[in-house]
Amino acid sequence: PVCEWYGITCDKANSKLEVLDLDKNNLVGSIPEEISLLTNLVSLSMKNNKLTGTIPAIALGSIPNLNSIDISKNQLTGGVDKELRNNGVLCKSHYSTSCF
């Protein structure tokens, strides 16, 4: 079951993925737009990896319950769009050491 995988925390019923914590996993490439399909996600942490490309702010901003993002210490580019500000995620986010 997905809820038993490393870096994943689900709700109490073990039916909905709520936390994705992939810190220090040597992840490479970009954050896919499909991350928006994780509609029950509350917290996303992918810090200290080798992620590149632009921050998919529209995709992240469309996740209704997402209130915490940490994608610091990667090589991401781009700005933090109004989608994240409007969703209230910006005040609980860590983007440091990524390039904007």
Buried (B, 14 or more C-beta within 10 A) or exposed (E): EEBEEEEBBBEEEEEBBBBBBBBEEEBEEEBEEEBBEBEBBBBBBBBBBEBBBEBBBEBBBBBEEBBBBBBBBBEBEBEBBEBBBEBEBBEEBBBEEBEE
